[in-house]
Amino acid sequence: MSLSKPPHPPSTIALCMIVRNEAARLALCVDSARPLVQEIVVVDTGSTDDTPSLAGRLGARVYPFAWQEDFAAARNFALQQVQSDWVLVLDGDERLLPPALPALRRLIREPNLLAVLLRRRELGAAQSPYSAVTRFFRRHPALRFQGIYHESIDDSVAALQAQESHWQVAHLEPTAIEHYGYHPLYTDLAAKAQRAERLLQFHLQKSPQDAYALAKLGALYLSQNQLPAAIAHLEAAVALPNLCPAVRFEGLYHLALAREAHQDSAGAQALYEAAIALPLQPVVLLPAQFNLGLRYHAIGNFAPAIDLLTQVKATAPDYLPAYLALGRAHKAAGNLTAAIATYEQAIGQDPDAPEPYRNLGVALFHNGQSHRAQQAFGRAIEAYTLQGQWQNAQALKEQLRELGLLSPDW
């Protein structure tokens, strides 16, 4: 009689967090991950509010950790407390989105999978609507966070793959995380910037040739309109040899923004072109592709503008500005049919946004479809009004009155 082997127990997943004063939003984060995880580990770095006790009530094991001005140190301490097979890392200003759950459950069955690159939507971010973060990974003793700011496990993943070539990294297509840490309604942006500047300057005193820190500090100075300091740090970053593609992109992209702010459009265009040529995931290249598409449009180079903006729309189907920019490019190129179709797609993505209706109305009007244009304009006015944008609604009414398209019902 032969005995069959007992089945392997299913893999377990832990939510792993470091927090400080997150009582107002911790429950939203934890509850978003609860359907996926079997373990919750929360490391508190010095809260003065109810965060530690709230985390306990939410089912977490809570550990105190003395803050050392080093995010990686806190992350690695948290990892040491995890007992599960897989680790999901979230911050208090993030939440896991439901469409990612089935894919993550499926991926943990892959025997050679080491980590998963997740797409994160950046709410309130002025330039980059998405980022790619390695926040879901196998609990492996070789995986550790590095970097005192914007820390990641990427270097340790690459090092382990170099030693053991069977390990793989997957890329999850659905947007998995929503991050509102850059949104002014939810975050003290000034305090966040001060902390980042302090940490980055401290690190650069010890490691002045750290390209990532130089690029991050340059981007921070750019956000504060300190252009000379921004350009100096970003140029120093991209001038360093042997940069990994992600760090080079960071430097080139923000240097392009700085050049645009300096009214150097040609210089910005060349930097964007260099940035999008790097071997990176489409979601990482997206902001440079988008801005370069706008640049091509501005100089009347419509074909490459349309190609780039079409790529952006395909990469991020929920990114409304891509539809609006692509529609405008089609219209400028004289293809009103394509412009109308693009604006209709935008409305399908966000039926409450007024801009797609307004742009659709303009395209329909120029295409000789006055009745449909009037309907689209009416929807735009309604959407502006519902959002409290009274001035935009009134301005549109005045424009329609001049064109003879204003309905008495408006």
Secondary structure, DSSP 8 states (H G I E B T S, - for coil): ------------EEEEEEESS-TTTHHHHHHHHTTT-SEEEEEES--SSSHHHHHHHTT-EEEE----S-HHHHHHHHHHH--SSEEEE--TTEEE-GGGHHHHHHHTT-TTEEEEEEEEEETT-SS-SEEEEEEEEE--TT---B-SSS-BSHHHHHHHHHHSTT-EEEEEEEEEEEE-TT-TTTS-HHHHHHHHHHHHHHHHHH-TT-HHHHHHHHHHHHHTT-HHHHHHHHHHHHHSSS--HHHHHHHHHHHHHHHHHTT-HHHHHHHHHHHHTSS--HHHHHHHHHHHHHHHHHTT-HHHHHHHHHHHHHH-TT-HHHHHHHHHHHHHTT-HHHHHHHHHHHHHH-TT-HHHHHHHHHHHHHTT-HHHHHHHHHHHHHHHHHTT-HHHHHHHHHHHHHHT---TT-
